[in-house]
Amino acid sequence: MFYSSFIEISRSALAHNVSFIKAQLRPGTRFSSVIKGNAYGHGVEEFGELAYTCGVDHFSVFSADEAYRLHQVLPHKATILIMGYIDDEELAWAIANDIEFYVFSIDRLEAAGRAARRLQKPARIHLDLETGMNRLGLETREVERAADLILKQPDAFEVVGVSTHFAGAESSENHDRVTAQLKQYHLAVRTLKQKGLQIKTLHTACSAAVMAYPETHLDMVRVGIMQYGFWSSPEIYQRYMGTSTDRTDPLRRLINWKSHVMSLKHIPAGEFIGYGKSFQASSDMLVAAIPVGYAWGYSRSLSNQGEVLVRSHRAPVVGIVNMNVLMVDVTGIPGVTLKDEVVLLGKQGNEHITVASFAELSTQLNYELLTRLPMNIPRYIVD
């Protein structure tokens, strides 16, 4: 089957990033690769297999469907943790296959206990605590009740971990909130231990907290955006660079999104290009059509703003980005022909289209832009 665009994922870049991140951790702290959102647009299956070859053996996903997809391609000795959505009907599958999952409500805990008793196999759970994010998690008043339910059914549960998530570790303006969360977390953990729970793994840190709050490393960290080569925020990047003697960015981007020239058209001066009158040729132009549009994750807000790379030159988007096609000005680029490679995101020659610049033009966050790349764009592993 042929596709109008494809994505390349760099093996060497991931290996480099994993090595850099692990070097930031306290000795003995485990690294969990967060691959929710289709591995931040990199592909759950492709990225999961690749990360495993780079020495990663613990993966955190959002939902049971992501866990199922990953479970199909990973060796059973790799650990999979569901941090979010799992239906009661899916609990039995998770327990039977040693998939770990968050428990963030008493209802979920009770449902997991019922499924575990039916299977006569313990549910491998992580108690997720509400410490101030006000999104998901066991409230303070529920912590002791959760402990009592677990202790009454010792054969139904294995408390693998206790977790929480910080509300904005990527910005110093949230410092007081983050430190208050960490204090609340430790108080709740103390309560659980005093009740008699045996807890194997304490974990709170995301990518931003790994860099900004080393005291949050604990037994494990859950790293998402950094492993893909992106910083959680400009502030986190600047803070790191302020302490580094090497002035080059230590992270490497994994992703290159490529397409090709679909057609070439000479446009006389004065003609409008595409829908409406958003772009009028001020002189004779050569315009290339690229078979990618907003249905493929190239935002319509990049109309008359975005750029692509053709023959190692920047080619500006002209006119409105269509559902399946965008037009670019290649007038000043010598030798452009049909089927020429077009880089929508990534590197070609000495030029780069970065996710940061791409996102700024479209008013999207790095995270949003990456995760909107459709799942049916093929992903290929390259060196």
Buried (B, 14 or more C-beta within 10 A) or exposed (E): EEEBBBBBBBBEBBBBBBEBBBEBBEEEBBBBBBBBBBBBBBBBBBBBBBBBEBEBBBBBBBBBBBBBBBBEEBEEEBBBBBBBBBEEEBBBBBBEEBBBBBBBBBEBBBBBBBBBBEBEBBBBBBBBBBBBBEEBBBBBEBBBEBBEBBEEBEEBBBBBBBBBBBBBBBBBEBEEBBBBBBEBBBEBBEBBEEBEBEBEBBBBBBBBBBBBBEEBBBBBBBBBBBBBBBBBBEBBBEBBBEEEEEEEEBBBBBBBBBBBBBEBEEBEEEEEBBEEEEBEBEEEBBBBBBBBBBEBBBBBBBBBEBBBBBBEBBBBBBBBBBEBBBBBBBBEBEEBEEEBEBBBBBBBEEBBBBBBEBBEBBEBBBBBBBBBBEEEBEBEBEE
